[in-house]
Amino acid sequence: MSIFVNNETKVVYQGLTGSQGRFYGLRNRAYGTGVVAGTHPKKAGTDVDGIPIFATVAEAVQATGATVSCVFIPAAGVERAVVEAAEGGVELVVVITEGVPAHDEARFYNRLRRDFPATRLLGPNCPGIITPGECNIGITAGEIAKGGGPVGIVSRSGTLTYQALYELKQQDIGVTTCVGIGGDPVPGTTFIDCLAAFEADPATRAVIMIGEIGGAEEEKAADFIAKEMSKPVVAYVAGVTAPPGKKMGHAGAIISGSKATAKAKMEALEAAGVRVGLNPTEAGALMAEVVAGL
């Protein structure tokens, strides 16, 4: 099993006719993902390498049965694209685009929660989601992932998402689903959302969580793990050497004083019973020990 997406998932790409959308949309299709449509209001009736283009997400959903949208629209148009996808009836909107204004993120996040509670938002500024061997939506290289479980992955960091997949493959450990939630200040899907889904998934028997400096999401996740998780969790938190008060990469990665530091997050996770690695390779080795004991 998996969470959120599987080999039956059908995806419409908003931005498939652009260079990045085309590149990754075709890569995802080659992986085996059900890429069934693209959208562009001025290119309806055309196709991208055999994938039909529709004017709107609603038309694509009606014609193809798509349940997921993947957004490769430039930042200025993301809010409109997300709302269009939700209005079109998809269950999951995966926003790869980076540089989306925080005010836009807050506005469409709250719009979805208020008007479209059945639609899950993943991202913005995320690598996407992959259920290895079944479905890959976004920019993750599927070749680095081994499928079949028993480990689920959730990560704020894009690059470290890939490394977590690779480290587990090096240990010959399979992954049920890997979710890159993105590092922006207003993530559509949180650590807790994914941890709860993994807890409920029978095929996922352990979880790797990749955090980073900034915000309080890791501390919130630690509290959830302590109270709600029966499955073992291994974690790595990036940014141990980051100086206080400095913005480091992601819009959400800014620390103030002793709060939101990697050290504080690691301590909170360890207090919740999480095994915390000092680097991604160590986290992979810790998970290998966990899997050996399952």
N, C-alpha and C positions, 0 to 999 in steps of 0.2 A: 504493500500500500504506500501512500504518500500523502502530502498535504497540499491543498489548493489546486494542483495541476497533475495530470497523468496522461497516458497515451490516447485518451479519448478527447482531450481538450482541443477545441478549435479556436484559432486566434485570428483576429483582424488587426492589421498593422496600420495605425494612423501615421502616415509619413513614409509608407512603403515606396512611394515614387521618388523620394529624395535619395541622395547618395548613401547616407548612413542607414536609413530605413531599409533600402534595397539590399545593401551589403549584409546586414545582420538578419533581415527577414529571410533571405535566401539561404544563409548559413543555418538558421534555425530549421528551415524546411528540410535541408539536406540532412540534418541530425535526426529527423523523423517527426518533428513537431507538425501538428496539423495547422499549417499556415493557409487559411482558406480565403482571405480577402485583404484588400488594402482600401484606403479611402483617400479621395481628393475631390473637392467639389467641382473642379474644372476638368477632371480627367476621367469621370465616370464613363464606363463602357470600354475603357482600354484595359490593358493587363500588364503585369510585370512578370515576365518569364512564365506566363500561363496562369498567374494568380490574378483573379478579376478585381478591378478597381470600381468601387461604388462611391456615390456622392457623399453619403453619410454612414455613420456606424449603424444606425437603425436599419437602413436598407441592406447593409452587409449582414447584419444579424438575421433579418427576415429571409434573406436568400440562402444563407449558408449554415445557420444555426450556431454561429460563433458565440462563445460564452466569455471570452477574454479579449481585451484590447491591449496592444502594446504601443506606447506612444513614443515616436521619434520626432515629434514636432518641435521646432525651435522654441526657446524659452518663452518668448512673448505670446505664443499661441497655445501654451499648455493648458491654461485654465479653461479656455473654450473647448479644447479637445477632451479634457477630462469630463466636463459636464456633458458634452455630446455623447461620450461613451456611456455614461451613467443613464442618460435619457434614452439611449439606444437599447438598454436592457442587459448589458454585460454584467457578469458576476464579479469580475476582477479587472482592474485597470492597472497595468504595469507601466510606470513612467520612468523611462531611461534618462530623459533630458536633464542636464545639469544647468545651473545658473537660473533656475526659476525664482523670481522674487518671493521673498518670505511672505509678504502680504498676500500675494496670489495664492501661495500654498495654504495659508490659514483660511482664506476665503473659500477655496474649493473643497478643502478638507471638511470644513463645517457645513458647506452646502450638501456634500454627500451624506454626512452623518444625519442631517436634518431631513433631506428630501429623498435620498436614495440609500437607506440603511442596508439594503441587500447587496450593495456594490462595495467590494473591498478595494481599497487603494493601496498600491505598493510603490514606494518611492515618494517624491521624485529623487533624481540623482542617485539611482541605484543600478546595480548590474543586472537585476532581474531575478528570475527563479528557474531552477532546473531540477527536475526529477530525472536523474541520470538513466539513460537508456530508453526513456519514454518521451520526455518533453523538455525543451529548452527555450525559454522566452527571454530575450535580452541579449547581452553581450558576453556572457560567460563562454569560455571555450569548452565545449562538451568533452573534448578528448582527454581532459585532465581529470575526469570524474569517473568513479566506479559506482555502478548502481547496485540495487538489491538490499541496501540496509546493512546493519541495523542502526546507523547513526544519522541523525538529522543535524543540519547546520543552519544557524541564523547569525547574520553578520551585519554590522554597521559599515564596515570598510569594504570598498570594492575590491581592491587588490588582494587584501587578506582573505576575502571570500574564495578567490581562486587558489590561494596558497593552502587554505584549509582543505579544499577538495583534493589538491595534489598531495598533501601530507598524508591524508587518509588512504589515497590510492597507493602511495609508497608502502603503507603498512598493510596493503591488501584488504582494506576495510571498505565496504560499500556504504553508499549514502541513500537514504530514502528520498529526501528533498533538501535542497540547499536554497535558502531564502536570503537575498541581499536586500535589507530594508532601507539602505541609504543613510547618509549622515547629515541630512539637512535638518533644520530646527523643527520642522513640522512633518514628521514621517507619517505616511498614511497607515502603515502597519508597524507595530512596535515589537520589541523583544517579547513582551508578555503575550501578545497575540499569537506569535509563533510557538512559544514555549507551551501554551495551552493546547495548540493544535497538535504539537508533537506528543504531548502527554496523552492525548486522546487517540493517537494513531497506534494501532497494535503493532505495526511493522517497525516503528521507531522505538528502540530500547535504550538509547542514550543520545545525548545532545551536546554538540560543540557550539559555544556562544562566543562570538568575536566582538568585543567592545572597543571603545576608544575614548579618549579624554573629551570632556565637554558634556554639559547637561547632567541629568540625573537618571537616565533610562537604565543604566546598569544597576544602580542602587535599587530602583523599583523592581527590576528583574530579580535581583537577589532576594528581596522580600517575598516575591511570588514563588521563587524556587523553594525557599524555606517552608512556606506554608502549603503549597499546592503540588509540587513536583514529587513524584515517586521514582522517577527515572534519574540515573546519574547524569550530572552535567560537568563538562570540562570547559574552561574558559581561557581566553587570552585577551588582555586589554592593551591596546596600542597607545603609546605616548608617554612611556615612563620618564623619558628625558625632556619632555616638553616644559619650557619655563612658564611659570604662572603669568596670567594676564595676556598671553600671546595667542593669537588665532593661528591654528595649525591646520591648513588644508580645508577641511569641511567647514561649512558655515556653523555647524553645531559644535565644532571642536575648539572651544575656548574655555579656559579655566580661570577661576577667580579665587585667589588665596589657596586654602587647602581643600576647597570644595571642587568636585568634578575632576580631580586629578586621577591619574591611573592608579596611584597607590591607594587612594581612598576607595576606588571601585574594586580593586583587587581584595582589599580587606573586607569589604562588604560581601563579596562573593564567597570568599573563604569562610566567613562566619556563617554563611548559609549552607555550608557543606559542599561547595563547588571546589573541584580540583583546578587550580589556576597555574597555567604554564607561564614561564618568563619570556617565551618566544613561541612563534607558531609551530616550530618543529617539536619543541617540548610538549606543547599542547597535543600534537598528534601522537607522540609517544605515550602520554598520559591516557589518551583515549584508547590506544592499543591495549594498555593494561586493563582498562575498564571493560573493554569488549572481551578480553580473555577470561574475565571473571563472570560474564553474564551466563 
